[in-house]
Amino acid sequence: MEAPFFFFLLLLLVSSSPSTARLSSYGIKNLLEDPHGVLKSWDQNSVDPCSWALITCSPDSLVTTLEAPGQHLSGLLAPSIGDLTNLETVLLQNNNISGPIPAEIGKLANLKRLDLSSNQFRGEIPSSVGHLESLQYLRLNNNTLSGPIPSASANLSHLVFLDLSYNNLSGPIPASLARRYNVVGNPLICEQDCYRMAPMAMFH
């Protein structure tokens, strides 16, 4: 086996290991305020993060879902979320999470559903969102996001639903967006064509 390939294989194994998922998930917990203890089971000494609340794993013990809507969480979303590269679903809506959306979220190549709506996220939508080529459903509405809609979002060919309403976004709407989108409540861009409705695929 050639050395470069061996090191690539080793890196792949390490990045998808349960220990990496455990440390990355615990890093997420460390930056969140959890008044009701819903993340209490997220123990850095626990061997298997698949046993933690609000996390779902694949049959191969890969973390694929982080689902914690309406849990009164506050604080920051840690950049270490980008290390959970097997995530397919992230649902953190209806909390009080603040600060920027970490650019590292663009490393989640398998992500299909991302809902960060109704929080207190601020700053710009990271351009790395354009790297989420598997993304089908994206909700960032009801935050205080500002700046332009990243032009790279036009590269999300599988995106069928996008809600960016009620932020402080500006600039033009990219020519190619989801088949169904909503940007109502952004006064700097919403003069016309604030939403587009089309048949929406069902999500399971």
C-alpha positions, 0 to 999 in steps of 0.5 A: 500500500502506498504511503499517501493512500495509507495516511488518507485511509487512516485520516478517514477512519479517525474522522469517522470514529466514535471517539471523534464524534464524541469529542466533537459533540461534547464540544458543541455541548460546552458552548451551549447553555442548557437550563433544563439539562437535556444534554446531561447524557452528553458525557465526554467519558462515555464511549458511545455518543449514539446512546446520548439524548437528541442524537441518532446514529446509523446502523454503523454507529455514525452520528447522522442526526442532531435534533434538539428543537425547542429545548431552551438552549442558548449560547453558541453553536460550536465550530466542532459541528463541522467534524460530525461529517456524517450528519444528515439532519440538524434541527435546532430551531426554536431555541435562543442560540446566538452568535454567528453560524460557524463556517465549518458547517460547510464541511457537512457534505451529507447534510440534507436538512438544516433548521436553525430558525427562530434563534438569535443567530447574527452576522452573515450566512457563511459562504461555505453553505454553498458546499452543502451539495446534498442539502434539500431543506434549509431554514434560517428564518427569524434570526438577525442575520445580515449581509447578502445571500451567498451567491454560492447558494445557487449551487445547491441543486438539490435544495427544494425549500429555503426560508430566509424570512425575517432577518436583515439580509441585503443585496440581490436574490441569486438567480437560481434558488430553491424551487420554494423560497421565502425572503419576506421580512428582509426590507433591504431585499424584499421589494418584489419576488419575496417568495416563490411557491412550488410543489414541495417534496415530502421529507421523512 
